[in-house]
Amino acid sequence: MAKVVHAMIRVLGEERSVDFYAKALDLQIADRFVFDGFTLIYLRSRGSDFEVELTINHGRAEPYDLGQGYGHLAVAVKDLEAEHRRFESLGLKPTPIKDLSHDGTLLAKFFFVQDPDGYKIEVLQRRGRYR
């Protein structure tokens, strides 16, 4: 059986991306590998083996075109309203909190935020299927 271990995104700036993910999601550097032409940084939170892999291509100055195929990363939190207030206090510009229902039953309560490169992150209330 396969185990999902990471999701990779390409970013322009190491410092600004590491800073954003530390502030927003409490992800810390687990490993950092510098190669000719690119650097890989693996970010992980306490209590989880899943990582976000940041790929920085050396010498790249233009933002990446995220295209129409990229969706978002998603994280679940214990207190969505408190996290929303925290994101606002950090100047991270979260979207308003929304509810999503299916057949009259609340499926999810969430907001979105974008990282410095424009990648969307969904922050969900921990409940139901989002534990």
C-alpha positions in Angstrom: 0.0 0.0 0.0 1.3 3.4 -0.9 1.8 6.1 1.7 1.6 9.8 0.6 4.7 11.5 1.8 4.9 15.0 0.3 3.5 17.5 -2.2 6.0 19.6 -4.2 5.6 23.3 -5.2 8.0 25.5 -7.1 8.7 28.8 -5.3 10.8 31.9 -6.2 12.2 32.9 -2.8 13.4 30.5 -0.1 13.2 32.9 2.8 9.8 34.4 2.1 8.3 30.9 1.5 9.9 29.3 4.6 8.7 32.3 6.7 5.1 32.1 5.3 4.7 28.4 6.0 6.2 28.7 9.5 3.9 31.6 10.4 0.8 30.3 8.7 1.0 26.5 9.2 3.8 26.0 11.8 5.8 24.0 9.2 9.5 23.8 10.0 12.4 22.8 7.9 13.0 19.1 8.2 15.7 18.9 5.5 17.4 21.2 3.0 19.4 20.0 0.0 21.3 22.3 -2.3 22.1 21.0 -5.8 23.6 22.6 -8.9 20.7 24.6 -10.3 18.1 24.0 -7.5 17.5 23.6 -3.8 14.9 21.3 -2.2 13.5 22.2 1.2 11.2 19.8 3.1 8.8 21.4 5.6 7.0 19.3 8.2 4.7 20.0 11.2 5.0 18.4 14.6 3.0 15.2 14.7 2.8 14.5 11.0 5.1 12.7 8.5 3.5 14.5 5.5 5.8 17.2 4.1 5.6 20.2 1.7 8.6 20.1 -0.6 9.7 23.6 -1.8 11.7 23.6 -5.0 13.7 26.7 -5.7 15.3 26.8 -9.2 18.5 28.9 -8.9 18.5 32.0 -11.1 14.7 32.1 -11.7 13.3 35.6 -11.4 9.9 35.3 -13.0 6.9 34.0 -11.1 5.7 30.6 -12.1 2.5 30.3 -14.1 0.2 28.2 -11.8 -2.0 27.5 -14.8 -5.5 26.1 -14.5 -4.6 22.7 -13.1 -3.4 23.5 -9.6 -6.0 23.2 -6.9 -4.8 23.7 -3.3 -3.2 22.2 -0.3 -5.5 21.6 2.7 -4.9 21.5 6.4 -7.3 20.9 9.3 -7.2 22.9 12.5 -8.9 22.6 15.9 -10.3 26.1 16.1 -11.0 27.6 12.7 -12.2 31.0 14.0 -9.0 31.4 16.2 -6.8 30.5 13.2 -8.6 33.0 11.0 -8.0 35.7 13.6 -4.4 34.7 13.8 -3.9 34.8 10.1 -5.5 38.2 10.0 -3.2 39.5 12.8 -0.2 38.3 10.8 -1.4 40.1 7.7 -1.8 36.9 5.7 -5.2 38.1 4.2 -7.4 35.0 4.7 -10.7 34.9 2.8 -13.9 35.0 4.8 -14.9 31.8 6.5 -17.4 29.8 4.5 -19.6 26.7 5.0 -20.2 23.9 2.5 -23.2 21.7 2.9 -24.3 18.7 1.0 -28.0 17.5 1.2 -28.6 19.8 4.1 -25.6 18.5 6.2 -22.6 20.6 7.0 -19.7 19.1 5.1 -17.0 21.7 5.8 -16.2 25.0 7.3 -13.1 26.7 5.8 -11.2 29.7 4.6 -8.4 30.1 2.0 -5.1 31.9 2.1 -2.4 32.3 -0.6 1.3 31.8 -0.1 3.8 34.4 -1.5 3.8 32.5 -4.9 0.0 32.4 -5.2 -0.5 28.8 -4.2 -3.9 28.4 -2.4 -4.1 26.7 1.0 -7.5 25.7 2.4 -7.8 25.8 6.2 -10.6 23.5 7.4 -12.3 23.1 10.8 -11.3 19.7 12.1 -14.5 17.6 12.1 -16.1 14.8 10.2 -13.9 13.6 7.3 -11.4 16.4 8.0 -9.6 15.2 11.1 
